[in-house]
Amino acid sequence: MNMMMHKTSLLLVMSLLITWGYGQEETEEAKVAEKALQASTNLTWEANMELTTNDFITAEGEYRKAISKSEDNTVAPFNLGTAYYNRESYSEAFGRFKQAGEKSKEKPNKHKAFHNMGNVFMKNKEYQKAVEAYKEALRNNPTDEETRYNLALAKKMLEKEQEEQNNDQNDDNKDQQDQDNQKDKNQDQNNEGENNKDQEGEQDENENKDEGDDGKNGQNETEENKEGDGEEKKEQEQKPDEGDEPEEKQQQPRPNQLSKQQIQNLLEAMQNEEKKVQEKMEAKKVKGKKIKNEKDW
């Protein structure tokens, strides 16, 4: 019994010693953190003073030292971000505001950090991101009227931007449609030109063919003329003594074989022959001056 009580007491003492040791370590860490925060705060105060004298380079160095001393000091990155913002170094300003917002444990500090992040987005015309940043700021401080006003402005600018993008898109679509229409029109003109060219080619081909046919017909007419002359000569040889017979009966053209010119030539020949016959007949009846006989055919 006494042995068990002794062991229990020993365990209790050891447990107390361990707890006390951990407590001592936590206390030491807390003291170190508190000391670092105090040093960081002092550096931040010095940096603020440098800014009042417009010594930005010195102030920037002091802020950086303050940030490196303690992560719990969210004022230093926020103030450094504000200094960058005032110098229009928006990229550097955003990084410091974001750092302050992520490290801050108190809502008022988070509100200010996200509010200024929204301001950076507005400067960069990133209105959608600005809307989200202002909304996050209002979650941490719903009563801030300035943040609410900035949020409304960001929404209005975002809406305007979207309308302009839609108009630009419509203009691009219209331009593309006009280009397509012009392309189709040019294609139609090209096709029409090709069709006209084909038609002209066919017309030329038909004309050449007609010329060839005319040449062929001319050849046929020549052959027909020869044939007609041969038949005429043959008839004259067969009937050499039938000069008193009317020449019209002897010189009947064959239908569908002689051309108009050939018929005219034959008619003239007939007229000449008839004239000769008349002269012979008149010479037999009356001796003397010949009488001119004209006849219209």
Backbone bond lengths (Angstrom), bond angles and torsions (degrees), N, CA, C in turn:
res aa  C-N    CA-C-N  psi(-1)  N-CA   C-N-CA  omega(-1)  CA-C   N-CA-C  phi
1 M - - - 1.454 - - 1.525 110.23 -
2 N 1.310 115.94 -48.01 1.450 119.46 179.03 1.523 111.14 -64.95
3 M 1.332 115.65 -33.67 1.462 120.25 178.87 1.515 110.70 -64.92
4 M 1.293 117.79 -40.78 1.467 121.36 -179.65 1.509 110.11 -67.94
5 M 1.287 119.12 -40.48 1.459 122.26 179.09 1.521 110.46 -65.27
6 H 1.296 116.43 -34.93 1.462 120.44 179.39 1.522 110.79 -67.43
7 K 1.322 115.63 -41.22 1.457 119.85 179.31 1.524 110.34 -66.58
8 T 1.310 116.52 -40.32 1.470 120.19 179.77 1.513 110.69 -64.28
9 S 1.277 117.34 -42.16 1.465 121.11 179.34 1.513 111.03 -64.60
10 L 1.331 115.80 -37.46 1.459 120.14 178.98 1.526 111.20 -64.83
11 L 1.307 115.86 -42.86 1.461 120.05 178.78 1.531 111.37 -64.47
12 L 1.325 115.25 -38.98 1.457 119.09 179.66 1.522 111.64 -64.95
13 V 1.312 115.22 -39.75 1.463 119.70 179.15 1.516 110.52 -66.49
14 M 1.308 116.35 -41.13 1.473 119.70 179.54 1.518 110.73 -64.71
15 S 1.313 116.82 -39.95 1.455 120.97 179.50 1.518 110.57 -63.90
16 L 1.309 116.43 -40.94 1.462 119.75 178.89 1.520 110.94 -65.99
17 L 1.327 115.85 -39.75 1.456 119.12 178.51 1.531 111.75 -63.06
18 I 1.365 117.03 -41.07 1.469 121.06 -179.90 1.522 109.94 -66.06
19 T 1.320 117.09 -44.45 1.467 120.81 179.91 1.518 110.85 -62.60
20 W 1.308 115.22 -41.29 1.460 119.50 179.29 1.525 111.08 -64.70
21 G 1.341 115.61 -37.33 1.459 120.26 178.42 1.526 111.90 -64.93
22 Y 1.344 115.50 -45.42 1.472 118.75 177.32 1.510 111.07 -63.06
23 G 1.307 115.78 -38.12 1.456 119.53 178.87 1.516 111.28 -64.26
24 Q 1.312 114.55 -38.65 1.451 118.69 178.16 1.526 110.98 -64.09
25 E 1.371 116.86 -41.70 1.466 120.32 179.46 1.533 110.99 -65.51
26 E 1.316 117.46 -43.44 1.457 120.47 179.60 1.518 109.98 -63.58
27 T 1.274 116.99 -38.01 1.455 120.37 179.78 1.517 110.45 -65.94
28 E 1.321 116.08 -41.20 1.454 119.79 178.88 1.533 111.25 -65.14
29 E 1.337 116.69 -42.28 1.485 120.73 178.75 1.520 110.07 -64.22
30 A 1.306 115.87 -40.53 1.457 119.29 179.66 1.522 110.72 -65.03
31 K 1.294 115.49 -38.30 1.456 118.81 179.08 1.529 110.79 -65.96
32 V 1.350 115.45 -42.25 1.466 119.54 179.32 1.529 110.27 -62.71
33 A 1.353 116.48 -43.89 1.462 120.85 -179.50 1.518 111.29 -64.48
34 E 1.335 114.22 -40.97 1.464 118.02 179.32 1.522 111.49 -65.44
35 K 1.338 115.12 -39.57 1.455 119.51 179.02 1.534 110.83 -65.02
36 A 1.349 116.07 -41.14 1.469 120.30 179.27 1.520 110.49 -65.33
37 L 1.336 116.47 -39.69 1.458 120.05 179.48 1.528 110.91 -64.18
38 Q 1.335 115.21 -39.02 1.453 118.45 179.71 1.531 111.03 -64.90
39 A 1.336 115.82 -42.50 1.467 119.74 178.67 1.522 110.29 -64.05
40 S 1.315 116.09 -40.05 1.461 120.11 179.16 1.517 110.99 -65.38
41 T 1.299 116.70 -38.69 1.469 120.76 179.09 1.523 110.82 -65.10
42 N 1.326 115.47 -39.56 1.464 119.13 178.41 1.533 111.32 -63.48
43 L 1.334 115.28 -42.10 1.467 119.14 177.79 1.529 111.40 -63.79
44 T 1.320 115.05 -37.59 1.469 119.28 178.38 1.526 110.28 -63.41
45 W 1.340 116.68 -41.43 1.454 120.55 179.67 1.528 110.29 -63.69
46 E 1.313 116.55 -40.04 1.461 120.39 178.52 1.534 111.16 -65.69
47 A 1.334 115.51 -40.08 1.467 119.12 178.13 1.524 110.69 -63.48
48 N 1.325 116.07 -39.98 1.466 119.58 177.37 1.525 111.25 -59.81
49 M 1.309 116.17 -40.06 1.461 120.36 179.54 1.525 111.21 -66.24
50 E 1.322 116.24 -37.50 1.470 119.58 178.63 1.524 111.15 -64.62
51 L 1.326 116.22 -35.43 1.455 118.98 179.00 1.518 111.99 -66.46
52 T 1.310 116.37 -32.83 1.472 119.25 179.28 1.527 111.61 -65.20
53 T 1.319 116.54 -22.79 1.471 120.75 177.62 1.533 111.62 -100.07
54 N 1.350 115.11 10.88 1.476 122.07 178.47 1.529 113.01 63.57
55 D 1.325 116.29 25.19 1.465 120.50 175.71 1.531 107.60 -94.45
56 F 1.336 115.88 79.03 1.459 120.39 -174.26 1.517 111.83 -66.29
57 I 1.318 117.63 -40.23 1.467 120.18 -175.44 1.528 110.33 -61.48
58 T 1.332 117.27 -47.16 1.475 120.32 178.57 1.516 110.52 -64.85
59 A 1.323 117.06 -41.95 1.468 120.56 -179.91 1.518 110.69 -62.53
60 E 1.333 117.36 -42.35 1.462 120.37 179.08 1.530 110.52 -59.53
61 G 1.335 116.73 -43.36 1.466 119.82 178.70 1.520 112.26 -62.39
62 E 1.340 117.52 -41.64 1.460 121.08 179.52 1.523 111.55 -65.74
63 Y 1.316 117.10 -39.49 1.472 120.51 177.90 1.529 110.69 -63.66
64 R 1.304 116.30 -42.78 1.455 119.73 179.87 1.540 111.02 -62.30
65 K 1.334 116.53 -41.43 1.459 120.31 176.75 1.521 110.70 -62.14
66 A 1.318 115.32 -41.71 1.465 119.67 -179.32 1.523 110.82 -63.50
67 I 1.328 116.84 -40.96 1.470 120.63 179.91 1.520 110.79 -66.12
68 S 1.322 117.09 -38.79 1.461 120.34 -179.81 1.531 111.98 -72.23
69 K 1.315 118.35 -24.34 1.465 121.55 -179.79 1.516 112.00 -71.58
70 S 1.330 117.40 -40.61 1.457 119.82 -174.66 1.527 111.09 -150.86
71 E 1.323 114.86 129.79 1.465 119.84 175.55 1.517 111.49 -75.81
72 D 1.307 116.99 -18.03 1.464 119.96 -179.15 1.523 112.08 -76.91
73 N 1.309 117.30 -14.07 1.453 120.64 179.55 1.524 108.88 -85.50
74 T 1.329 116.86 96.66 1.470 121.55 179.84 1.524 111.84 -89.92
75 V 1.315 116.72 -10.09 1.460 119.83 178.66 1.531 110.92 -70.63
76 A 1.325 115.96 -38.06 1.468 120.13 -177.27 1.533 111.62 -61.77
77 P 1.346 119.75 -50.57 1.466 117.68 178.43 1.527 112.72 -65.38
78 F 1.328 116.79 -34.38 1.457 118.97 179.32 1.535 110.56 -65.20
79 N 1.333 116.48 -45.82 1.467 119.58 179.50 1.526 112.17 -66.02
80 L 1.335 115.92 -36.84 1.467 118.76 177.45 1.527 110.14 -66.24
81 G 1.339 116.16 -39.83 1.470 119.82 176.31 1.517 111.86 -60.96
82 T 1.330 116.03 -39.99 1.469 120.01 177.70 1.524 111.23 -63.80
83 A 1.340 116.12 -39.27 1.465 120.15 178.34 1.533 110.62 -63.65
84 Y 1.349 116.24 -42.72 1.472 119.47 176.68 1.530 110.68 -63.29
85 Y 1.311 116.82 -41.63 1.462 121.92 -177.61 1.526 110.44 -61.11
86 N 1.331 116.04 -43.62 1.464 120.36 179.96 1.527 112.18 -65.46
87 R 1.335 116.91 -24.93 1.466 121.52 177.46 1.533 111.41 -94.00
88 E 1.364 115.29 8.59 1.468 122.79 178.04 1.522 112.52 63.77
89 S 1.320 116.43 25.64 1.474 120.85 172.72 1.525 106.78 -94.18
90 Y 1.333 115.09 75.27 1.460 120.75 -167.70 1.522 113.09 -69.41
91 S 1.304 117.10 -32.71 1.466 119.18 179.61 1.528 111.07 -65.03
92 E 1.346 116.95 -47.17 1.469 120.80 178.02 1.531 110.66 -65.89
93 A 1.317 116.69 -37.77 1.463 120.54 179.66 1.519 110.92 -62.55
94 F 1.337 116.69 -43.47 1.460 119.65 -179.27 1.526 111.09 -61.32
95 G 1.337 116.80 -42.01 1.462 119.63 -179.44 1.523 112.45 -60.34
96 R 1.338 117.25 -39.79 1.464 120.55 -179.94 1.523 111.49 -73.65
97 F 1.333 118.44 -37.43 1.466 120.41 176.68 1.532 110.85 -64.49
98 K 1.314 115.21 -39.62 1.459 119.01 178.17 1.510 110.80 -64.51
99 Q 1.317 117.50 -42.20 1.458 121.97 177.82 1.525 110.61 -60.20
100 A 1.323 117.11 -43.32 1.463 120.65 179.70 1.519 110.93 -65.98
101 G 1.330 118.15 -40.53 1.460 121.13 -179.42 1.513 112.42 -66.53
102 E 1.345 116.96 -37.98 1.465 119.92 -179.60 1.525 111.91 -72.93
103 K 1.334 118.18 -33.43 1.466 121.19 -176.35 1.533 112.43 -86.71
104 S 1.304 117.45 -21.50 1.465 120.25 -176.05 1.522 110.56 -69.13
105 K 1.341 115.03 137.07 1.458 121.28 176.85 1.522 111.37 -104.89
106 E 1.289 116.56 -15.24 1.456 121.32 -179.73 1.532 110.12 -99.24
107 K 1.316 116.64 136.84 1.454 122.14 -176.16 1.527 113.92 -59.95
108 P 1.347 118.84 -41.92 1.478 117.55 179.17 1.530 113.14 -57.38
109 N 1.349 116.33 -39.13 1.462 119.63 179.22 1.532 111.30 -69.69
110 K 1.341 116.27 -39.50 1.463 119.77 176.60 1.525 110.64 -62.77
111 H 1.328 115.76 -40.97 1.467 120.38 179.73 1.521 111.06 -58.36
112 K 1.312 116.95 -48.50 1.468 120.61 -178.42 1.530 111.34 -64.21
113 A 1.340 116.74 -39.01 1.467 119.74 -178.80 1.524 111.09 -64.94
114 F 1.350 117.40 -46.86 1.470 120.32 -178.61 1.528 111.36 -71.17
115 H 1.328 116.70 -31.44 1.457 119.50 175.68 1.537 110.26 -60.64
116 N 1.335 115.63 -46.57 1.470 118.74 -179.68 1.525 112.55 -71.07
117 M 1.339 116.95 -30.29 1.471 118.97 173.34 1.526 110.18 -62.21
118 G 1.334 115.90 -39.62 1.465 119.50 176.29 1.514 111.60 -62.22
119 N 1.338 116.63 -37.53 1.464 120.06 178.21 1.527 111.90 -63.64
120 V 1.341 116.04 -38.63 1.469 119.79 177.64 1.522 110.10 -63.73
121 F 1.331 116.54 -43.42 1.470 119.87 178.77 1.530 110.79 -61.57
122 M 1.316 116.97 -38.00 1.459 119.60 178.32 1.531 110.93 -64.21
123 K 1.315 117.11 -40.91 1.460 120.50 178.14 1.526 111.25 -61.99
124 N 1.320 115.96 -36.25 1.465 120.95 -179.65 1.531 112.83 -86.77
125 K 1.353 116.51 4.19 1.468 122.94 -179.84 1.519 112.42 60.29
126 E 1.331 115.51 31.15 1.466 120.92 174.36 1.530 107.34 -99.54
127 Y 1.318 114.60 76.67 1.454 120.69 -168.14 1.526 113.03 -69.44
128 Q 1.306 118.13 -34.15 1.459 120.48 178.93 1.532 110.50 -64.16
129 K 1.330 117.15 -43.05 1.467 120.78 178.11 1.524 110.86 -68.78
130 A 1.331 116.44 -34.11 1.461 119.78 177.60 1.527 110.60 -63.26
131 V 1.313 116.90 -41.83 1.467 120.97 178.25 1.526 110.45 -58.64
132 E 1.318 117.00 -45.48 1.473 120.60 -179.06 1.524 110.72 -65.48
133 A 1.322 117.92 -39.91 1.469 120.76 -179.67 1.527 110.83 -65.62
134 Y 1.324 118.03 -43.74 1.463 120.66 179.11 1.535 111.19 -65.22
135 K 1.316 116.89 -36.90 1.459 119.98 177.04 1.532 110.51 -61.79
136 E 1.335 116.65 -43.13 1.461 120.35 178.49 1.526 110.48 -64.64
137 A 1.313 117.84 -36.87 1.466 120.84 177.47 1.525 110.28 -63.71
138 L 1.332 117.69 -41.68 1.464 121.00 -179.76 1.523 112.19 -69.30
139 R 1.314 117.47 -26.36 1.470 119.08 175.63 1.528 110.86 -64.40
140 N 1.320 115.46 -30.35 1.461 119.79 -179.93 1.532 112.23 -90.89
141 N 1.333 116.55 -19.23 1.468 119.58 176.06 1.527 108.29 -153.69
142 P 1.335 118.09 85.02 1.465 121.85 -175.01 1.524 113.73 -67.19
143 T 1.319 119.15 -13.06 1.464 121.62 -174.64 1.526 113.78 -93.84
144 D 1.323 117.73 -2.21 1.464 119.20 -176.62 1.528 109.57 -76.72
145 E 1.320 117.06 112.73 1.460 122.48 -177.09 1.531 112.07 -72.40
146 E 1.315 117.51 -32.28 1.462 120.24 179.25 1.521 110.77 -64.49
147 T 1.340 115.83 -43.35 1.465 119.49 177.29 1.520 110.55 -64.02
148 R 1.325 117.14 -39.83 1.471 120.69 179.91 1.540 110.39 -64.30
149 Y 1.328 116.11 -41.09 1.468 120.34 177.41 1.528 110.60 -63.02
150 N 1.340 116.89 -44.71 1.462 120.61 179.64 1.526 111.25 -62.67
151 L 1.329 116.06 -36.33 1.459 120.23 178.44 1.530 110.28 -64.37
152 A 1.316 117.25 -44.45 1.464 120.61 178.82 1.534 110.74 -62.35
153 L 1.339 115.89 -41.22 1.462 120.03 178.51 1.521 111.44 -64.01
154 A 1.329 116.45 -41.78 1.470 120.68 179.90 1.530 110.60 -63.66
155 K 1.346 117.13 -39.70 1.466 120.87 178.35 1.527 110.68 -64.44
156 K 1.333 115.92 -40.96 1.465 120.27 179.63 1.526 110.75 -64.69
157 M 1.330 117.12 -43.27 1.459 120.81 179.32 1.524 110.89 -66.30
158 L 1.330 116.38 -36.50 1.460 120.50 178.53 1.527 110.32 -65.50
159 E 1.327 116.99 -41.90 1.457 121.21 178.89 1.532 110.84 -63.69
160 K 1.327 116.29 -42.88 1.459 120.72 177.80 1.522 110.97 -62.16
161 E 1.331 116.02 -42.11 1.463 120.39 179.94 1.524 110.60 -62.52
162 Q 1.320 117.28 -41.56 1.457 120.94 -179.72 1.523 111.01 -66.66
163 E 1.342 117.01 -37.85 1.460 120.08 177.05 1.523 110.92 -63.93
164 E 1.330 115.87 -42.46 1.465 119.08 178.64 1.527 111.09 -64.20
165 Q 1.320 115.84 -39.48 1.462 119.17 178.22 1.524 110.83 -64.09
166 N 1.340 116.55 -39.57 1.463 119.92 178.14 1.521 110.82 -65.62
167 N 1.354 115.76 -40.75 1.465 119.13 178.19 1.516 111.09 -64.63
168 D 1.335 115.49 -41.94 1.466 119.03 178.29 1.518 110.66 -63.28
169 Q 1.338 115.01 -39.16 1.460 118.98 179.39 1.519 110.96 -65.48
170 N 1.353 115.11 -40.71 1.467 119.18 177.67 1.524 110.76 -64.40
171 D 1.343 115.72 -40.43 1.466 119.17 177.89 1.518 110.91 -63.93
172 D 1.333 115.62 -41.10 1.465 119.03 178.52 1.527 110.68 -63.57
173 N 1.348 114.93 -41.54 1.466 118.65 178.99 1.521 110.90 -64.58
174 K 1.373 115.87 -39.11 1.452 119.65 178.91 1.522 110.90 -65.74
175 D 1.344 115.42 -43.27 1.467 118.88 178.14 1.519 110.76 -61.66
176 Q 1.326 115.52 -41.59 1.461 119.39 179.59 1.525 110.69 -64.92
177 Q 1.350 115.41 -40.04 1.456 119.63 178.05 1.518 111.14 -64.72
178 D 1.356 116.02 -41.66 1.466 119.52 177.43 1.525 110.77 -62.60
179 Q 1.329 115.61 -40.37 1.465 118.60 178.08 1.521 111.38 -64.29
180 D 1.346 115.52 -40.59 1.465 118.98 178.58 1.522 110.89 -65.16
181 N 1.363 115.28 -41.76 1.464 118.81 178.72 1.524 111.28 -63.27
182 Q 1.348 115.88 -43.23 1.461 119.92 178.47 1.522 110.63 -63.57
183 K 1.335 115.02 -37.97 1.466 119.37 178.89 1.519 110.22 -64.90
184 D 1.358 115.76 -42.94 1.464 119.53 177.73 1.532 110.93 -64.06
185 K 1.349 115.56 -39.80 1.461 119.83 179.47 1.524 110.97 -63.41
186 N 1.332 115.27 -44.16 1.467 119.29 177.67 1.516 111.12 -62.61
187 Q 1.340 114.57 -39.08 1.465 118.55 179.61 1.524 110.79 -64.93
188 D 1.367 114.86 -41.27 1.464 118.60 177.57 1.524 111.09 -62.77
189 Q 1.349 115.86 -41.72 1.459 119.12 178.29 1.522 111.51 -63.42
190 N 1.331 115.52 -40.16 1.467 118.92 177.88 1.522 110.98 -63.58
191 N 1.361 114.26 -42.18 1.462 118.00 179.23 1.517 110.94 -64.63
192 E 1.359 115.55 -40.47 1.461 119.44 178.65 1.525 110.71 -63.70
193 G 1.363 114.80 -41.58 1.455 118.48 178.19 1.519 111.70 -62.34
194 E 1.337 115.64 -40.69 1.460 118.97 178.43 1.523 111.11 -65.69
195 N 1.362 115.85 -39.21 1.467 118.76 178.40 1.521 111.18 -64.30
196 N 1.367 115.16 -42.62 1.464 118.56 177.88 1.521 110.93 -62.49
197 K 1.336 114.38 -39.55 1.464 118.76 178.67 1.510 110.89 -63.66
198 D 1.351 114.91 -41.12 1.464 118.44 178.35 1.522 110.65 -64.83
199 Q 1.363 115.52 -41.21 1.460 118.60 179.23 1.520 111.51 -64.78
200 E 1.359 115.62 -40.98 1.464 118.55 177.10 1.520 110.86 -62.78
201 G 1.339 114.57 -39.12 1.463 117.50 178.34 1.521 111.69 -63.57
202 E 1.350 115.16 -41.60 1.459 118.73 178.57 1.536 110.71 -65.70
203 Q 1.354 115.28 -39.32 1.463 119.02 179.09 1.527 111.10 -63.71
204 D 1.352 114.95 -44.60 1.469 118.48 177.64 1.519 110.84 -61.32
205 E 1.331 113.40 -39.99 1.460 117.00 -179.81 1.523 110.74 -64.89
206 N 1.353 115.72 -41.21 1.470 118.99 178.38 1.523 111.18 -65.61
207 E 1.374 115.12 -39.74 1.461 117.80 178.27 1.519 111.56 -63.18
208 N 1.342 114.70 -42.89 1.473 117.75 177.81 1.514 110.91 -62.42
209 K 1.334 113.78 -36.64 1.458 118.16 180.00 1.516 110.41 -67.51
210 D 1.377 114.82 -40.44 1.456 118.77 178.95 1.518 110.53 -64.60
211 E 1.367 115.18 -40.54 1.466 118.33 177.65 1.518 110.86 -61.48
212 G 1.331 113.49 -39.73 1.460 116.51 177.52 1.516 111.89 -63.88
213 D 1.351 114.64 -39.46 1.459 118.75 178.98 1.515 110.63 -66.47
214 D 1.398 115.76 -38.42 1.465 118.80 178.06 1.517 110.64 -62.32
215 G 1.340 114.23 -42.26 1.465 117.17 178.38 1.514 111.21 -61.68
216 K 1.324 113.19 -39.33 1.454 118.25 -179.99 1.516 110.24 -67.40
217 N 1.359 114.51 -40.75 1.462 118.46 178.77 1.521 110.44 -64.87
218 G 1.371 113.63 -38.95 1.466 116.75 177.45 1.510 111.70 -59.95
219 Q 1.332 114.27 -40.26 1.461 118.57 177.90 1.513 110.38 -64.35
220 N 1.352 113.88 -41.61 1.464 117.32 179.20 1.514 110.78 -64.64
221 E 1.390 115.04 -38.47 1.449 118.10 178.99 1.524 110.70 -64.11
222 T 1.336 115.78 -39.24 1.465 119.05 177.94 1.508 110.91 -62.09
223 E 1.334 114.25 -43.62 1.461 117.70 178.15 1.513 110.52 -64.06
224 E 1.364 115.37 -38.36 1.462 118.12 179.57 1.524 110.29 -66.36
225 N 1.400 113.70 -39.27 1.462 116.48 177.67 1.524 111.40 -59.61
226 K 1.323 113.50 -43.36 1.459 117.74 177.91 1.519 110.96 -61.66
227 E 1.322 113.10 -42.39 1.471 117.01 -178.43 1.524 110.33 -64.85
228 G 1.377 113.57 -42.23 1.472 117.25 179.64 1.515 111.63 -64.53
229 D 1.326 115.16 -43.37 1.468 118.15 179.20 1.510 110.84 -62.05
230 G 1.347 114.49 -38.13 1.467 117.22 179.75 1.510 111.82 -65.14
231 E 1.364 114.90 -41.60 1.458 118.11 179.63 1.526 110.88 -65.91
232 E 1.366 114.52 -40.04 1.462 118.40 179.81 1.533 110.97 -62.88
233 K 1.338 113.99 -44.44 1.457 118.26 179.23 1.518 111.20 -63.58
234 K 1.317 114.22 -37.38 1.464 118.95 -179.55 1.508 110.02 -65.90
235 E 1.338 117.45 -42.25 1.452 120.58 179.48 1.525 110.94 -65.01
236 Q 1.340 115.05 -38.80 1.456 117.98 179.02 1.519 111.70 -66.38
237 E 1.320 116.18 -36.92 1.466 119.13 177.69 1.515 111.57 -67.44
238 Q 1.357 113.94 -36.00 1.457 116.41 -179.37 1.539 111.64 -70.57
239 K 1.362 115.95 -32.43 1.460 120.06 -177.28 1.525 110.56 -124.87
240 P 1.310 119.79 70.62 1.468 121.52 -178.43 1.511 113.16 -74.46
241 D 1.359 117.60 -23.75 1.454 120.15 -175.51 1.508 112.21 -98.70
242 E 1.338 118.91 8.51 1.456 120.38 -177.16 1.527 111.12 -100.53
243 G 1.327 115.66 42.79 1.466 119.93 179.03 1.491 113.19 -68.67
244 D 1.366 118.18 -25.86 1.465 120.07 -179.03 1.518 111.90 -75.61
245 E 1.324 117.60 -14.17 1.477 119.91 -178.11 1.523 109.28 -75.74
246 P 1.316 119.73 138.15 1.487 121.36 -179.82 1.522 111.44 -52.25
247 E 1.334 113.97 133.63 1.465 119.86 -178.38 1.525 112.79 -67.90
248 E 1.335 116.71 -22.44 1.470 119.73 -179.10 1.516 110.97 -61.11
249 K 1.346 116.06 -34.56 1.448 119.90 -178.64 1.504 111.44 -72.03
250 Q 1.336 114.96 -32.92 1.449 119.05 -178.86 1.527 112.76 -79.49
251 Q 1.327 118.95 -27.86 1.454 122.20 -170.24 1.523 112.80 -107.59
252 Q 1.308 119.92 35.57 1.465 121.83 177.48 1.524 109.85 -71.16
253 P 1.316 117.05 123.06 1.481 119.47 179.60 1.512 111.91 -71.81
254 R 1.278 113.86 149.52 1.469 119.00 177.41 1.534 108.92 -79.06
255 P 1.281 116.94 129.43 1.483 119.16 -177.55 1.528 111.38 -64.95
256 N 1.402 112.18 143.05 1.479 120.24 174.85 1.517 113.50 64.25
257 Q 1.350 115.97 19.99 1.456 117.87 178.08 1.524 112.14 -124.08
258 L 1.356 118.62 -35.66 1.456 122.21 -176.30 1.518 110.40 -99.10
259 S 1.325 115.34 143.69 1.458 120.41 177.14 1.521 109.44 -82.49
260 K 1.336 114.99 173.78 1.460 120.16 -179.76 1.521 111.06 -62.89
261 Q 1.331 116.82 -40.16 1.457 121.25 179.55 1.528 110.91 -64.70
262 Q 1.346 114.56 -40.46 1.465 118.44 178.45 1.527 111.22 -63.24
263 I 1.339 113.94 -39.41 1.470 117.18 179.19 1.514 109.86 -64.88
264 Q 1.359 116.32 -41.98 1.466 120.22 178.87 1.526 111.06 -60.58
265 N 1.340 115.10 -42.16 1.465 119.19 178.78 1.533 111.44 -62.76
266 L 1.327 115.01 -40.21 1.465 119.74 179.83 1.519 111.22 -66.65
267 L 1.342 114.19 -39.52 1.464 118.03 179.67 1.525 110.71 -63.87
268 E 1.343 115.27 -43.02 1.459 118.47 178.04 1.531 111.35 -62.04
269 A 1.340 114.44 -41.29 1.471 118.11 178.29 1.538 111.48 -62.41
270 M 1.333 115.17 -40.53 1.458 121.01 179.38 1.529 109.89 -63.69
271 Q 1.346 114.28 -41.51 1.463 118.19 -179.89 1.528 111.11 -62.59
272 N 1.313 114.60 -42.48 1.470 118.48 178.41 1.523 111.78 -63.27
273 E 1.324 115.61 -41.93 1.463 119.08 179.66 1.514 110.89 -64.98
274 E 1.337 115.41 -42.49 1.464 118.69 -179.33 1.529 109.98 -64.65
275 K 1.347 114.94 -36.92 1.460 118.60 179.38 1.529 110.62 -62.92
276 K 1.324 114.21 -42.32 1.457 117.75 178.01 1.529 111.75 -62.52
277 V 1.344 115.49 -40.49 1.480 119.44 179.89 1.510 110.14 -63.98
278 Q 1.321 116.86 -43.84 1.469 120.63 -179.66 1.525 110.53 -61.97
279 E 1.320 115.86 -40.59 1.456 119.37 -179.44 1.539 110.46 -64.11
280 K 1.347 113.70 -39.24 1.468 116.85 178.99 1.523 111.25 -64.43
281 M 1.340 115.27 -42.02 1.461 119.75 -178.46 1.526 110.87 -65.72
282 E 1.314 117.47 -41.17 1.448 120.87 -179.99 1.531 110.98 -68.26
283 A 1.318 114.60 -33.16 1.459 118.45 179.90 1.520 111.26 -67.51
284 K 1.312 115.92 -33.83 1.459 119.61 179.41 1.527 110.85 -70.58
285 K 1.338 117.09 -37.14 1.461 120.65 -175.85 1.524 111.62 -79.17
286 V 1.304 116.48 -46.72 1.462 118.80 -175.13 1.509 109.26 -131.91
287 K 1.244 117.81 128.54 1.448 121.75 176.24 1.515 107.67 -89.40
288 G 1.296 115.43 136.28 1.472 119.47 179.74 1.510 110.55 144.62
289 K 1.277 113.41 -150.87 1.481 120.22 -176.53 1.517 110.45 -70.91
290 K 1.358 115.58 134.03 1.453 120.76 179.21 1.516 110.25 -73.16
291 I 1.348 115.31 144.60 1.467 121.70 178.17 1.515 108.18 -100.72
292 K 1.340 115.72 129.13 1.473 121.56 -179.41 1.510 109.93 -72.90
293 N 1.323 115.79 127.25 1.466 121.89 -179.77 1.526 108.86 -113.62
294 E 1.325 116.69 112.75 1.471 121.19 177.34 1.500 109.63 -109.05
295 K 1.320 113.71 141.10 1.449 119.03 -177.68 1.515 108.43 -140.32
296 D 1.269 112.98 129.40 1.491 118.59 177.58 1.493 109.98 -89.92
297 W 1.246 113.15 127.88 1.483 118.28 179.24 1.510 109.51 -96.54
